[in-house]
Amino acid sequence: MLFEIKTGVGSGDYLKALGQLLFYEKQRGRSYRKYLVLPPGIPEQVVSILGSFDVSIIEYTEADGRFNFEWPKLI
């Protein structure tokens, strides 16, 4: 598995993450499950497009220094 963690949900955040995940995968020479970890708020259309690159989204929330992660359902 490859993970890329971002603290924002702007286009620069998810586009950079996509490039990094695809680069790491190519560099390692095989296919991996790819996850983008970021706070809530990424548009559904973007989630769909990232999914077409086999990138799953893990949203996280933070409260009082504790982080909760919303893992995608595995098929």
PyMOL Python script that loads the backbone (N, CA, C, O; Angstrom):
from pymol import cmd

cmd.read_pdbstr("""\
ATOM      1  N   MET A   1       0.834  -1.171   0.000  1.00  0.00           N
ATOM      2  CA  MET A   1       0.000   0.000   0.000  1.00  0.00           C
ATOM      3  C   MET A   1       0.884   1.241   0.000  1.00  0.00           C
ATOM      4  O   MET A   1       1.957   1.272   0.602  1.00  0.00           O
ATOM      5  N   LEU A   2       0.395   2.258  -0.695  1.00  0.00           N
ATOM      6  CA  LEU A   2       1.043   3.568  -0.680  1.00  0.00           C
ATOM      7  C   LEU A   2       0.070   4.575  -0.086  1.00  0.00           C
ATOM      8  O   LEU A   2      -1.113   4.578  -0.424  1.00  0.00           O
ATOM      9  N   PHE A   3       0.567   5.424   0.793  1.00  0.00           N
ATOM     10  CA  PHE A   3      -0.243   6.460   1.417  1.00  0.00           C
ATOM     11  C   PHE A   3       0.384   7.816   1.142  1.00  0.00           C
ATOM     12  O   PHE A   3       1.605   7.965   1.187  1.00  0.00           O
ATOM     13  N   GLU A   4      -0.448   8.794   0.860  1.00  0.00           N
ATOM     14  CA  GLU A   4      -0.012  10.183   0.770  1.00  0.00           C
ATOM     15  C   GLU A   4      -0.934  10.980   1.675  1.00  0.00           C
ATOM     16  O   GLU A   4      -2.156  10.894   1.552  1.00  0.00           O
ATOM     17  N   ILE A   5      -0.361  11.751   2.576  1.00  0.00           N
ATOM     18  CA  ILE A   5      -1.135  12.501   3.565  1.00  0.00           C
ATOM     19  C   ILE A   5      -1.061  13.987   3.234  1.00  0.00           C
ATOM     20  O   ILE A   5       0.017  14.534   3.003  1.00  0.00           O
ATOM     21  N   LYS A   6      -2.221  14.627   3.215  1.00  0.00           N
ATOM     22  CA  LYS A   6      -2.314  16.068   2.979  1.00  0.00           C
ATOM     23  C   LYS A   6      -3.150  16.705   4.081  1.00  0.00           C
ATOM     24  O   LYS A   6      -4.022  16.059   4.663  1.00  0.00           O
ATOM     25  N   THR A   7      -2.878  17.969   4.361  1.00  0.00           N
ATOM     26  CA  THR A   7      -3.624  18.689   5.394  1.00  0.00           C
ATOM     27  C   THR A   7      -4.694  19.602   4.816  1.00  0.00           C
ATOM     28  O   THR A   7      -5.442  20.227   5.567  1.00  0.00           O
ATOM     29  N   GLY A   8      -4.779  19.690   3.492  1.00  0.00           N
ATOM     30  CA  GLY A   8      -5.783  20.516   2.834  1.00  0.00           C
ATOM     31  C   GLY A   8      -6.515  19.733   1.765  1.00  0.00           C
ATOM     32  O   GLY A   8      -6.106  18.631   1.401  1.00  0.00           O
ATOM     33  N   VAL A   9      -7.604  20.306   1.259  1.00  0.00           N
ATOM     34  CA  VAL A   9      -8.400  19.632   0.227  1.00  0.00           C
ATOM     35  C   VAL A   9      -8.505  20.466  -1.047  1.00  0.00           C
ATOM     36  O   VAL A   9      -9.398  20.239  -1.864  1.00  0.00           O
ATOM     37  N   GLY A  10      -7.611  21.420  -1.219  1.00  0.00           N
ATOM     38  CA  GLY A  10      -7.605  22.213  -2.439  1.00  0.00           C
ATOM     39  C   GLY A  10      -7.043  21.432  -3.609  1.00  0.00           C
ATOM     40  O   GLY A  10      -6.441  20.372  -3.435  1.00  0.00           O
ATOM     41  N   SER A  11      -7.247  21.968  -4.808  1.00  0.00           N
ATOM     42  CA  SER A  11      -6.794  21.257  -6.005  1.00  0.00           C
ATOM     43  C   SER A  11      -5.285  21.010  -5.976  1.00  0.00           C
ATOM     44  O   SER A  11      -4.825  19.965  -6.437  1.00  0.00           O
ATOM     45  N   GLY A  12      -4.524  21.937  -5.452  1.00  0.00           N
ATOM     46  CA  GLY A  12      -3.085  21.743  -5.364  1.00  0.00           C
ATOM     47  C   GLY A  12      -2.719  20.561  -4.474  1.00  0.00           C
ATOM     48  O   GLY A  12      -1.744  19.854  -4.731  1.00  0.00           O
ATOM     49  N   ASP A  13      -3.514  20.356  -3.422  1.00  0.00           N
ATOM     50  CA  ASP A  13      -3.240  19.253  -2.501  1.00  0.00           C
ATOM     51  C   ASP A  13      -3.476  17.904  -3.172  1.00  0.00           C
ATOM     52  O   ASP A  13      -2.596  17.044  -3.167  1.00  0.00           O
ATOM     53  N   TYR A  14      -4.663  17.717  -3.748  1.00  0.00           N
ATOM     54  CA  TYR A  14      -4.958  16.393  -4.298  1.00  0.00           C
ATOM     55  C   TYR A  14      -4.241  16.128  -5.614  1.00  0.00           C
ATOM     56  O   TYR A  14      -3.944  14.975  -5.926  1.00  0.00           O
ATOM     57  N   LEU A  15      -3.954  17.172  -6.397  1.00  0.00           N
ATOM     58  CA  LEU A  15      -3.202  16.948  -7.630  1.00  0.00           C
ATOM     59  C   LEU A  15      -1.746  16.568  -7.328  1.00  0.00           C
ATOM     60  O   LEU A  15      -1.173  15.695  -7.980  1.00  0.00           O
ATOM     61  N   LYS A  16      -1.167  17.232  -6.340  1.00  0.00           N
ATOM     62  CA  LYS A  16       0.196  16.886  -5.936  1.00  0.00           C
ATOM     63  C   LYS A  16       0.232  15.461  -5.382  1.00  0.00           C
ATOM     64  O   LYS A  16       1.146  14.695  -5.689  1.00  0.00           O
ATOM     65  N   ALA A  17      -0.760  15.109  -4.567  1.00  0.00           N
ATOM     66  CA  ALA A  17      -0.821  13.756  -4.004  1.00  0.00           C
ATOM     67  C   ALA A  17      -0.946  12.709  -5.100  1.00  0.00           C
ATOM     68  O   ALA A  17      -0.276  11.678  -5.050  1.00  0.00           O
ATOM     69  N   LEU A  18      -1.791  12.959  -6.083  1.00  0.00           N
ATOM     70  CA  LEU A  18      -1.954  12.009  -7.190  1.00  0.00           C
ATOM     71  C   LEU A  18      -0.623  11.803  -7.903  1.00  0.00           C
ATOM     72  O   LEU A  18      -0.221  10.668  -8.159  1.00  0.00           O
ATOM     73  N   GLY A  19       0.051  12.887  -8.221  1.00  0.00           N
ATOM     74  CA  GLY A  19       1.347  12.778  -8.882  1.00  0.00           C
ATOM     75  C   GLY A  19       2.358  12.008  -8.051  1.00  0.00           C
ATOM     76  O   GLY A  19       3.109  11.188  -8.580  1.00  0.00           O
ATOM     77  N   GLN A  20       2.378  12.269  -6.761  1.00  0.00           N
ATOM     78  CA  GLN A  20       3.318  11.573  -5.895  1.00  0.00           C
ATOM     79  C   GLN A  20       3.007  10.087  -5.827  1.00  0.00           C
ATOM     80  O   GLN A  20       3.917   9.263  -5.912  1.00  0.00           O
ATOM     81  N   LEU A  21       1.741   9.733  -5.676  1.00  0.00           N
ATOM     82  CA  LEU A  21       1.370   8.318  -5.609  1.00  0.00           C
ATOM     83  C   LEU A  21       1.710   7.583  -6.899  1.00  0.00           C
ATOM     84  O   LEU A  21       2.246   6.475  -6.859  1.00  0.00           O
ATOM     85  N   LEU A  22       1.402   8.190  -8.042  1.00  0.00           N
ATOM     86  CA  LEU A  22       1.703   7.551  -9.315  1.00  0.00           C
ATOM     87  C   LEU A  22       3.209   7.444  -9.538  1.00  0.00           C
ATOM     88  O   LEU A  22       3.689   6.442 -10.069  1.00  0.00           O
ATOM     89  N   PHE A  23       3.953   8.466  -9.136  1.00  0.00           N
ATOM     90  CA  PHE A  23       5.408   8.440  -9.263  1.00  0.00           C
ATOM     91  C   PHE A  23       6.011   7.324  -8.400  1.00  0.00           C
ATOM     92  O   PHE A  23       6.840   6.547  -8.873  1.00  0.00           O
ATOM     93  N   TYR A  24       5.585   7.248  -7.123  1.00  0.00           N
ATOM     94  CA  TYR A  24       6.121   6.219  -6.224  1.00  0.00           C
ATOM     95  C   TYR A  24       5.820   4.825  -6.765  1.00  0.00           C
ATOM     96  O   TYR A  24       6.670   3.935  -6.710  1.00  0.00           O
ATOM     97  N   GLU A  25       4.616   4.638  -7.285  1.00  0.00           N
ATOM     98  CA  GLU A  25       4.236   3.336  -7.822  1.00  0.00           C
ATOM     99  C   GLU A  25       5.132   2.970  -9.004  1.00  0.00           C
ATOM    100  O   GLU A  25       5.630   1.847  -9.084  1.00  0.00           O
ATOM    101  N   LYS A  26       5.332   3.900  -9.905  1.00  0.00           N
ATOM    102  CA  LYS A  26       6.180   3.648 -11.079  1.00  0.00           C
ATOM    103  C   LYS A  26       7.623   3.397 -10.647  1.00  0.00           C
ATOM    104  O   LYS A  26       8.298   2.521 -11.188  1.00  0.00           O
ATOM    105  N   GLN A  27       8.083   4.164  -9.679  1.00  0.00           N
ATOM    106  CA  GLN A  27       9.454   4.024  -9.197  1.00  0.00           C
ATOM    107  C   GLN A  27       9.692   2.642  -8.584  1.00  0.00           C
ATOM    108  O   GLN A  27      10.772   2.069  -8.735  1.00  0.00           O
ATOM    109  N   ARG A  28       8.681   2.111  -7.893  1.00  0.00           N
ATOM    110  CA  ARG A  28       8.819   0.810  -7.245  1.00  0.00           C
ATOM    111  C   ARG A  28       8.560  -0.338  -8.213  1.00  0.00           C
ATOM    112  O   ARG A  28       8.846  -1.489  -7.882  1.00  0.00           O
ATOM    113  N   GLY A  29       8.030  -0.057  -9.393  1.00  0.00           N
ATOM    114  CA  GLY A  29       7.947  -1.052 -10.441  1.00  0.00           C
ATOM    115  C   GLY A  29       6.807  -2.052 -10.370  1.00  0.00           C
ATOM    116  O   GLY A  29       6.856  -3.090 -11.029  1.00  0.00           O
ATOM    117  N   ARG A  30       5.776  -1.755  -9.576  1.00  0.00           N
ATOM    118  CA  ARG A  30       4.618  -2.643  -9.548  1.00  0.00           C
ATOM    119  C   ARG A  30       3.401  -1.869  -9.046  1.00  0.00           C
ATOM    120  O   ARG A  30       3.518  -0.723  -8.613  1.00  0.00           O
ATOM    121  N   SER A  31       2.237  -2.504  -9.108  1.00  0.00           N
ATOM    122  CA  SER A  31       0.994  -1.863  -8.686  1.00  0.00           C
ATOM    123  C   SER A  31       0.805  -1.986  -7.179  1.00  0.00           C
ATOM    124  O   SER A  31       1.148  -3.000  -6.571  1.00  0.00           O
ATOM    125  N   TYR A  32       0.259  -0.943  -6.600  1.00  0.00           N
ATOM    126  CA  TYR A  32      -0.045  -0.899  -5.177  1.00  0.00           C
ATOM    127  C   TYR A  32      -1.456  -0.361  -4.979  1.00  0.00           C
ATOM    128  O   TYR A  32      -1.994   0.326  -5.848  1.00  0.00           O
ATOM    129  N   ARG A  33      -2.050  -0.674  -3.835  1.00  0.00           N
ATOM    130  CA  ARG A  33      -3.244   0.052  -3.407  1.00  0.00           C
ATOM    131  C   ARG A  33      -2.763   1.434  -3.000  1.00  0.00           C
ATOM    132  O   ARG A  33      -1.798   1.579  -2.250  1.00  0.00           O
ATOM    133  N   LYS A  34      -3.457   2.451  -3.511  1.00  0.00           N
ATOM    134  CA  LYS A  34      -3.038   3.823  -3.259  1.00  0.00           C
ATOM    135  C   LYS A  34      -4.118   4.542  -2.456  1.00  0.00           C
ATOM    136  O   LYS A  34      -5.303   4.462  -2.777  1.00  0.00           O
ATOM    137  N   TYR A  35      -3.685   5.254  -1.393  1.00  0.00           N
ATOM    138  CA  TYR A  35      -4.606   5.969  -0.521  1.00  0.00           C
ATOM    139  C   TYR A  35      -4.172   7.413  -0.366  1.00  0.00           C
ATOM    140  O   TYR A  35      -2.996   7.709  -0.150  1.00  0.00           O
ATOM    141  N   LEU A  36      -5.134   8.298  -0.478  1.00  0.00           N
ATOM    142  CA  LEU A  36      -4.933   9.712  -0.190  1.00  0.00           C
ATOM    143  C   LEU A  36      -5.634   9.994   1.131  1.00  0.00           C
ATOM    144  O   LEU A  36      -6.843   9.798   1.254  1.00  0.00           O
ATOM    145  N   VAL A  37      -4.873  10.453   2.114  1.00  0.00           N
ATOM    146  CA  VAL A  37      -5.387  10.737   3.454  1.00  0.00           C
ATOM    147  C   VAL A  37      -5.471  12.252   3.601  1.00  0.00           C
ATOM    148  O   VAL A  37      -4.467  12.950   3.464  1.00  0.00           O
ATOM    149  N   LEU A  38      -6.681  12.763   3.883  1.00  0.00           N
ATOM    150  CA  LEU A  38      -6.871  14.198   3.976  1.00  0.00           C
ATOM    151  C   LEU A  38      -8.120  14.526   4.791  1.00  0.00           C
ATOM    152  O   LEU A  38      -8.936  13.642   5.054  1.00  0.00           O
ATOM    153  N   PRO A  39      -8.276  15.794   5.195  1.00  0.00           N
ATOM    154  CA  PRO A  39      -9.464  16.163   5.958  1.00  0.00           C
ATOM    155  C   PRO A  39     -10.712  16.134   5.072  1.00  0.00           C
ATOM    156  O   PRO A  39     -10.598  16.098   3.847  1.00  0.00           O
ATOM    157  N   PRO A  40     -11.904  16.148   5.685  1.00  0.00           N
ATOM    158  CA  PRO A  40     -13.150  16.142   4.904  1.00  0.00           C
ATOM    159  C   PRO A  40     -13.259  17.372   4.013  1.00  0.00           C
ATOM    160  O   PRO A  40     -12.667  18.414   4.294  1.00  0.00           O
ATOM    161  N   GLY A  41     -14.021  17.235   2.938  1.00  0.00           N
ATOM    162  CA  GLY A  41     -14.314  18.379   2.088  1.00  0.00           C
ATOM    163  C   GLY A  41     -13.920  18.237   0.641  1.00  0.00           C
ATOM    164  O   GLY A  41     -14.147  19.156  -0.146  1.00  0.00           O
ATOM    165  N   ILE A  42     -13.340  17.126   0.265  1.00  0.00           N
ATOM    166  CA  ILE A  42     -12.969  16.942  -1.139  1.00  0.00           C
ATOM    167  C   ILE A  42     -14.246  16.682  -1.945  1.00  0.00           C
ATOM    168  O   ILE A  42     -15.062  15.851  -1.548  1.00  0.00           O
ATOM    169  N   PRO A  43     -14.426  17.376  -3.060  1.00  0.00           N
ATOM    170  CA  PRO A  43     -15.651  17.213  -3.857  1.00  0.00           C
ATOM    171  C   PRO A  43     -15.826  15.787  -4.388  1.00  0.00           C
ATOM    172  O   PRO A  43     -14.849  15.118  -4.725  1.00  0.00           O
ATOM    173  N   GLU A  44     -17.069  15.333  -4.457  1.00  0.00           N
ATOM    174  CA  GLU A  44     -17.373  13.975  -4.935  1.00  0.00           C
ATOM    175  C   GLU A  44     -16.859  13.730  -6.346  1.00  0.00           C
ATOM    176  O   GLU A  44     -16.410  12.626  -6.652  1.00  0.00           O
ATOM    177  N   GLN A  45     -16.914  14.732  -7.204  1.00  0.00           N
ATOM    178  CA  GLN A  45     -16.402  14.561  -8.567  1.00  0.00           C
ATOM    179  C   GLN A  45     -14.904  14.256  -8.531  1.00  0.00           C
ATOM    180  O   GLN A  45     -14.421  13.435  -9.311  1.00  0.00           O
ATOM    181  N   VAL A  46     -14.179  14.901  -7.644  1.00  0.00           N
ATOM    182  CA  VAL A  46     -12.741  14.658  -7.509  1.00  0.00           C
ATOM    183  C   VAL A  46     -12.493  13.252  -6.970  1.00  0.00           C
ATOM    184  O   VAL A  46     -11.581  12.563  -7.426  1.00  0.00           O
ATOM    185  N   VAL A  47     -13.303  12.825  -5.999  1.00  0.00           N
ATOM    186  CA  VAL A  47     -13.194  11.468  -5.463  1.00  0.00           C
ATOM    187  C   VAL A  47     -13.364  10.449  -6.586  1.00  0.00           C
ATOM    188  O   VAL A  47     -12.629   9.465  -6.665  1.00  0.00           O
ATOM    189  N   SER A  48     -14.341  10.699  -7.449  1.00  0.00           N
ATOM    190  CA  SER A  48     -14.604   9.806  -8.572  1.00  0.00           C
ATOM    191  C   SER A  48     -13.418   9.767  -9.546  1.00  0.00           C
ATOM    192  O   SER A  48     -13.013   8.697  -9.999  1.00  0.00           O
ATOM    193  N   ILE A  49     -12.881  10.916  -9.852  1.00  0.00           N
ATOM    194  CA  ILE A  49     -11.742  10.978 -10.781  1.00  0.00           C
ATOM    195  C   ILE A  49     -10.526  10.287 -10.169  1.00  0.00           C
ATOM    196  O   ILE A  49      -9.845   9.520 -10.849  1.00  0.00           O
ATOM    197  N   LEU A  50     -10.250  10.551  -8.895  1.00  0.00           N
ATOM    198  CA  LEU A  50      -9.133   9.869  -8.238  1.00  0.00           C
ATOM    199  C   LEU A  50      -9.347   8.367  -8.235  1.00  0.00           C
ATOM    200  O   LEU A  50      -8.400   7.597  -8.394  1.00  0.00           O
ATOM    201  N   GLY A  51     -10.593   7.951  -8.054  1.00  0.00           N
ATOM    202  CA  GLY A  51     -10.909   6.530  -8.104  1.00  0.00           C
ATOM    203  C   GLY A  51     -10.564   5.903  -9.446  1.00  0.00           C
ATOM    204  O   GLY A  51     -10.196   4.730  -9.514  1.00  0.00           O
ATOM    205  N   SER A  52     -10.685   6.690 -10.519  1.00  0.00           N
ATOM    206  CA  SER A  52     -10.340   6.164 -11.846  1.00  0.00           C
ATOM    207  C   SER A  52      -8.838   5.902 -11.970  1.00  0.00           C
ATOM    208  O   SER A  52      -8.406   5.182 -12.871  1.00  0.00           O
ATOM    209  N   PHE A  53      -8.043   6.482 -11.068  1.00  0.00           N
ATOM    210  CA  PHE A  53      -6.605   6.209 -10.997  1.00  0.00           C
ATOM    211  C   PHE A  53      -6.309   5.173  -9.905  1.00  0.00           C
ATOM    212  O   PHE A  53      -5.154   4.977  -9.529  1.00  0.00           O
ATOM    213  N   ASP A  54      -7.352   4.517  -9.403  1.00  0.00           N
ATOM    214  CA  ASP A  54      -7.239   3.528  -8.326  1.00  0.00           C
ATOM    215  C   ASP A  54      -6.685   4.126  -7.038  1.00  0.00           C
ATOM    216  O   ASP A  54      -5.926   3.481  -6.314  1.00  0.00           O
ATOM    217  N   VAL A  55      -7.078   5.370  -6.763  1.00  0.00           N
ATOM    218  CA  VAL A  55      -6.716   6.037  -5.516  1.00  0.00           C
ATOM    219  C   VAL A  55      -7.965   6.110  -4.646  1.00  0.00           C
ATOM    220  O   VAL A  55      -8.983   6.669  -5.055  1.00  0.00           O
ATOM    221  N   SER A  56      -7.881   5.539  -3.438  1.00  0.00           N
ATOM    222  CA  SER A  56      -8.984   5.599  -2.480  1.00  0.00           C
ATOM    223  C   SER A  56      -8.735   6.742  -1.499  1.00  0.00           C
ATOM    224  O   SER A  56      -7.592   7.123  -1.244  1.00  0.00           O
ATOM    225  N   ILE A  57      -9.813   7.275  -0.962  1.00  0.00           N
ATOM    226  CA  ILE A  57      -9.748   8.406  -0.039  1.00  0.00           C
ATOM    227  C   ILE A  57      -9.961   7.924   1.389  1.00  0.00           C
ATOM    228  O   ILE A  57     -10.876   7.149   1.666  1.00  0.00           O
ATOM    229  N   ILE A  58      -9.110   8.390   2.283  1.00  0.00           N
ATOM    230  CA  ILE A  58      -9.291   8.196   3.716  1.00  0.00           C
ATOM    231  C   ILE A  58      -9.390   9.588   4.326  1.00  0.00           C
ATOM    232  O   ILE A  58      -8.409  10.331   4.357  1.00  0.00           O
ATOM    233  N   GLU A  59     -10.580   9.937   4.812  1.00  0.00           N
ATOM    234  CA  GLU A  59     -10.745  11.240   5.455  1.00  0.00           C
ATOM    235  C   GLU A  59     -10.421  11.110   6.939  1.00  0.00           C
ATOM    236  O   GLU A  59     -10.703  10.092   7.572  1.00  0.00           O
ATOM    237  N   TYR A  60      -9.817  12.178   7.478  1.00  0.00           N
ATOM    238  CA  TYR A  60      -9.537  12.181   8.905  1.00  0.00           C
ATOM    239  C   TYR A  60     -10.109  13.443   9.548  1.00  0.00           C
ATOM    240  O   TYR A  60     -10.245  14.485   8.906  1.00  0.00           O
ATOM    241  N   THR A  61     -10.432  13.321  10.810  1.00  0.00           N
ATOM    242  CA  THR A  61     -10.835  14.470  11.617  1.00  0.00           C
ATOM    243  C   THR A  61      -9.953  14.494  12.860  1.00  0.00           C
ATOM    244  O   THR A  61      -9.438  13.468  13.302  1.00  0.00           O
ATOM    245  N   GLU A  62      -9.797  15.686  13.404  1.00  0.00           N
ATOM    246  CA  GLU A  62      -8.975  15.850  14.593  1.00  0.00           C
ATOM    247  C   GLU A  62      -9.778  16.607  15.633  1.00  0.00           C
ATOM    248  O   GLU A  62     -10.400  17.623  15.327  1.00  0.00           O
ATOM    249  N   ALA A  63      -9.765  16.116  16.855  1.00  0.00           N
ATOM    250  CA  ALA A  63     -10.409  16.796  17.974  1.00  0.00           C
ATOM    251  C   ALA A  63      -9.586  16.537  19.225  1.00  0.00           C
ATOM    252  O   ALA A  63      -9.308  15.392  19.580  1.00  0.00           O
ATOM    253  N   ASP A  64      -9.207  17.608  19.879  1.00  0.00           N
ATOM    254  CA  ASP A  64      -8.438  17.498  21.129  1.00  0.00           C
ATOM    255  C   ASP A  64      -7.176  16.665  20.965  1.00  0.00           C
ATOM    256  O   ASP A  64      -6.810  15.900  21.856  1.00  0.00           O
ATOM    257  N   GLY A  65      -6.516  16.814  19.831  1.00  0.00           N
ATOM    258  CA  GLY A  65      -5.273  16.094  19.599  1.00  0.00           C
ATOM    259  C   GLY A  65      -5.430  14.635  19.221  1.00  0.00           C
ATOM    260  O   GLY A  65      -4.439  13.917  19.096  1.00  0.00           O
ATOM    261  N   ARG A  66      -6.662  14.190  19.038  1.00  0.00           N
ATOM    262  CA  ARG A  66      -6.919  12.806  18.623  1.00  0.00           C
ATOM    263  C   ARG A  66      -7.397  12.802  17.177  1.00  0.00           C
ATOM    264  O   ARG A  66      -8.182  13.655  16.764  1.00  0.00           O
ATOM    265  N   PHE A  67      -6.916  11.840  16.429  1.00  0.00           N
ATOM    266  CA  PHE A  67      -7.288  11.720  15.024  1.00  0.00           C
ATOM    267  C   PHE A  67      -8.175  10.500  14.819  1.00  0.00           C
ATOM    268  O   PHE A  67      -7.918   9.425  15.359  1.00  0.00           O
ATOM    269  N   ASN A  68      -9.214  10.690  14.036  1.00  0.00           N
ATOM    270  CA  ASN A  68     -10.100   9.590  13.633  1.00  0.00           C
ATOM    271  C   ASN A  68     -10.033   9.474  12.119  1.00  0.00           C
ATOM    272  O   ASN A  68     -10.078  10.479  11.409  1.00  0.00           O
ATOM    273  N   PHE A  69      -9.927   8.251  11.630  1.00  0.00           N
ATOM    274  CA  PHE A  69      -9.800   7.998  10.201  1.00  0.00           C
ATOM    275  C   PHE A  69     -11.015   7.226   9.696  1.00  0.00           C
ATOM    276  O   PHE A  69     -11.446   6.251  10.312  1.00  0.00           O
ATOM    277  N   GLU A  70     -11.556   7.671   8.578  1.00  0.00           N
ATOM    278  CA  GLU A  70     -12.711   7.013   7.938  1.00  0.00           C
ATOM    279  C   GLU A  70     -12.173   6.184   6.780  1.00  0.00           C
ATOM    280  O   GLU A  70     -11.975   6.692   5.676  1.00  0.00           O
ATOM    281  N   TRP A  71     -11.937   4.901   7.046  1.00  0.00           N
ATOM    282  CA  TRP A  71     -11.385   4.016   6.026  1.00  0.00           C
ATOM    283  C   TRP A  71     -12.437   3.661   4.994  1.00  0.00           C
ATOM    284  O   TRP A  71     -13.603   3.466   5.336  1.00  0.00           O
ATOM    285  N   PRO A  72     -12.033   3.575   3.723  1.00  0.00           N
ATOM    286  CA  PRO A  72     -12.989   3.150   2.679  1.00  0.00           C
ATOM    287  C   PRO A  72     -13.320   1.676   2.833  1.00  0.00           C
ATOM    288  O   PRO A  72     -12.527   0.901   3.367  1.00  0.00           O
ATOM    289  N   LYS A  73     -14.491   1.301   2.364  1.00  0.00           N
ATOM    290  CA  LYS A  73     -14.861  -0.113   2.373  1.00  0.00           C
ATOM    291  C   LYS A  73     -14.052  -0.833   1.296  1.00  0.00           C
ATOM    292  O   LYS A  73     -13.973  -0.377   0.155  1.00  0.00           O
ATOM    293  N   LEU A  74     -13.462  -1.944   1.666  1.00  0.00           N
ATOM    294  CA  LEU A  74     -12.708  -2.729   0.698  1.00  0.00           C
ATOM    295  C   LEU A  74     -13.640  -3.664  -0.037  1.00  0.00           C
ATOM    296  O   LEU A  74     -14.527  -4.273   0.561  1.00  0.00           O
ATOM    297  N   ILE A  75     -13.435  -3.775  -1.336  1.00  0.00           N
ATOM    298  CA  ILE A  75     -14.290  -4.631  -2.163  1.00  0.00           C
ATOM    299  C   ILE A  75     -13.651  -5.989  -2.301  1.00  0.00           C
ATOM    300  O   ILE A  75     -14.206  -6.868  -2.960  1.00  0.00           O
TER     301      ILE A  75
END
""", "prot")
cmd.dss("prot")
cmd.show_as("cartoon", "prot")
cmd.util.cbc("prot")
cmd.orient("prot")
